[in-house]
Every structure is written in C-alpha cells, then in structure tokens.
Amino acid sequence: MTEKDGGLAFLPLGGTGEIGMNLNLYRLGDTWLAVDCGIGFSGNDTPEAEILVPDPVYIMERREKLAGLVITHAHEDHIGAVAHLWTRLGCPVYATPFAATVLRRKLGEARLDQQVKIHVIPCGGRFNVGPFDIEFIPVTHSVPEAQAMAIRTPQGVVVHTGDWKIDPTPLVGPPTDIERLKQIGDEGVLALVCDSTNVMTPGSSRSEAEVRQGLTELMGTLKGRIAVTCFASNVARVETIAMAAQAAGRVVVLVGRSLRNLDVAARECGYLSGVLPFLSEYEANDLDDDRVVMIITGSQGEPRSALSRISADTHQTIALGEGDTVIYSSRMIPGNERAIMQVQDNLTRRGVRVITDKEGYMIHCSGHATADDVRTMYDLIRPQYSVPTHGEWRHLTAHAALAQEKGIASILLEDGDILNLAPGAVQVVDTAPTGRLAVDGNRLLAMDGDVLSARRKMLFNGIIIASFAVDDEGYVIGEPKISAPGLLEQDEPESNRVQEEFSNAIDEIPDELRMDDGSFREAAKTALRRALGRKLQKRPLVDVHVLRV
Ligand SMILES: [Zn+2]
C-alpha cells in the first residue's frame, strides 16, 4: 500500500461537489497518470473569483513522476484548466483529434502551444503512458469524441468512464461501444470509476434523434425570427438545429465567439460536413425574419454572452422583439437559475416568446447517463468495486445504491482521498491536500490566500487609505489625504469629519514612533481606524502611505 510495493491507487483532486472541475490521478508504484484537467464556475458564492481550477499542489510536488495527462473529452470541466495548470504539471497530453484541436486553440491563447506536447490518439485507440496501458472506448456524450478508458496495469484493470450516456442514435459520432465494454468486462475489471451526474434520473436516456424531430416540428410552426441557444461544444445539437432550420426553409446564423470557434474546430475535424456554412451575425439583418434561425451563446445566463446582451437590447448587431422566439435547447446548470431567469424575463418584456423544455417540447436531452444507463454499464463491466464520481454526495449515494442492486460494493470518495486499489484491501489509505485556485487575469490565486481575502473584505466593508507627507524629523507637512472608494463619497460630511479627526490624531503620535517608517505607519493606521469610529458599523481594510520628503 505504499509507493514502493508497485501498488495501484486512485486519487480525485477535483470533481466531487457542486462545482465539478475534474482532475483525477492514478498511481502505479511511484508513477502517476492524470486524467482530465478542468475549470469550474463559482456561481454566486464567490463573486471575487469567477473561474476556478483545482489546486494541483500535491501532484506538482511529484511532477517528475507524472507520466502524462489524458483528456477524455473537450468539455470545459475536463479540458479548461490545462492552459492554466500546465506549467505546474509539465507533462505530455493525450487527446482525441477534436479535443486536441480545441486544446491547441486554448494553449495558443496562453502562448503555450510551442511547449506542450500533445499526442493525438484516435477514438478507440490504445496507447501507453509510462507503465499504464490505456485503451479509449468511444462513448456518447454532448460533445464529439468522448472516450471512456480501460487502464490496464499488472495490478488489475480499471475502467474510467468519463462523462457518457447510452444513445443508439447520437447522430454525430458513433454510439457508446457496448460490445467493446462487454469484452473488457469479460477480461475481469477490478474497479469501475463512473459518472454520477444523472444517476437520480430514472429510466433510459433520451436520444438526440428525438430532439432533432422535436425541434424540426416546433420550428415548422413558428413565424418571425427564431433564436436557439445551446452549448457551443454540443456539435450534434448545433447540427440538429441547422437541420431543423433547413427543413423549415431557414438559413442559420451563428452569434457569439465560442460558437464560431467551435464551428471552426468541428469542421476541421470533419464534423458538420452535411451542413451549409453558417452566416455571420452581420448578414442576419439582410434576411427576412421568417427565413432565419440564429444559434446563440448564453444558455446559462452568462452576463457577457450574446443572448444576455440581446435580452438587454445592448447587442451591437442583433435585436429581438415582438413576434420572435427564443428556444432553450439546454438545461439549467444548478447555480445559474437566477441569471437565466433574468435573461428570460428581459426577453419576455420585449415581447419575445421564450420556449424551454419545461413546456413539453422535446428540444433537449442530457449527455449524462441515467439510472438505467448506469445499470447497463454495471452489467457490461461487472467490476469488483464501484467508485462513483462526479456529483454531490446525494448523487454518489444514489449511484452506490444502483451498484448494490448488482451486488457490487461502492467506495465513496471526497476530493483528496487516496484509494488503494491493489494489492491488499480496497480502502482509503491517506489524504492529499486539495483546494481551489481562482483565475485572476493571468494569475492563479488561492481562494483562502491573502489577496482574495483582502478583496472579499473590500467587497463587503470597503477600503480606506490615508496618505500624508512628513519631513525628515517626522512632522506632517500639509493636510493628509483620505480616500475610501466603496465606503465614502469624496466630499460627504462624514468624509470631512474622518479627515479632520485623522489629522488631529496623527499630530498626537509620540515622537519616538515618528523616526521609524514601520512604527509610524502602524500608529497612523490605528489613528485612522479610531478616526473612522463606529458610526458606519463597518470594519474596512485600512492602509496608510507615509511619504518622507
Ligand atoms: Zn462532459
């Protein structure tokens, strides 16, 4: 059960909990394999940090033993952190052609494309990463080329599903390779590490073919402009919308940068070949209202997205109003409800009809396995142990109950739990440090570090800064200046009172504190806190600049 015995272990560093940003690690002996490296969106809880990545400190300290990073698919919560964390990992990356294309663009934007070695692995391909013998198994998901992995080691086989579902008619890409999964099950599998996102949805998954029929029927009944919003990376859905539009005699316009980027990546990899080139948003205004379908980014209410701006009537080219329809071909991701509702409310106020899958139209299906899909996976793989991943505790528990139906024991893990898989007992043997880093411009800041703590404090309590000049004996020259953005207006009476009291208080500072900059500054900070007093019932950040002239 140590690194010396050649044993096999699994360690999730991100991926459980509400914000699922995946970073999974496998260890064989003292060699490590990383699977996926994704970002998460913080939602309303931490407004000071919008994009989060898992803290990779544990694997960073072992980076010379990290053989590689395998990407299962091109969703942001699996691929989005590679460009942010690669300099800390420094290992080669393995991905399918589509994921590699998406990744290269991200690395290019981060000026890392020359440094990162990407091995492009065909869908269903088999390859070695250090001592790990890995086979990709194509699965259906809401992005092209999602792959499950069979990881073969001298200690046993682990099947890592990534995100997946069963859809006999996915329309883009092959269906989940049931036959191959069964063959791998026949080999004997030690553990199945499996997606839990939709495990609480009973029955089987709905199919993309049903969505194509539903959207085609719906569009056939609509007049005026139609706009459809969906995830840009869902190439099958983009094709579905385009096909439904063509059937209704409409041409398709793409609105939003992420959709244009994904369109380029998809066509580069041979997808969307049956779909006419999309028009740009600038061409939309020359078309009759009844002849156009717009595909628009912003299904999650993202404030800078095209749909949010259209709903607020601040988009530079596109306007929607009375007689137009917006279709949400997407689900609400938990945490985004309020932002989405606000966009829908603004659209409705402009007279736009908003249609979601709540109204009984078959216009969306999920990319994640439902309860019956998960049961099928257990029937195919027949593992000795089940390791539910990707979800909150209630999802993991529901998943464990399904495994139990099949007589398979589950081990529930939190991020940082190191699970020994072989040899010896399958159990958690140690804990690795975990955490979240916030993407702040081109830096990564620890969520519980000094900078973000200060920013949180500023956000709720404001900041007050005093500056004044002193001569070489430490006596104040002129009047001190006070500024308190987010707390006081420049010339409100309270501001003047604080300035006056502070001015008097620094005159009282004892001579022996005036010669040393550090002590003078600390004394002045105390004076500033006292001058501010309790009237505002706030404890802002306080800072003082002393200039010796
Ligand atoms: Zn996914």
Residues whose N, C-alpha, C, O or C-beta is under 5 A from the ligand:
A	BS01	ZN	H75 D163
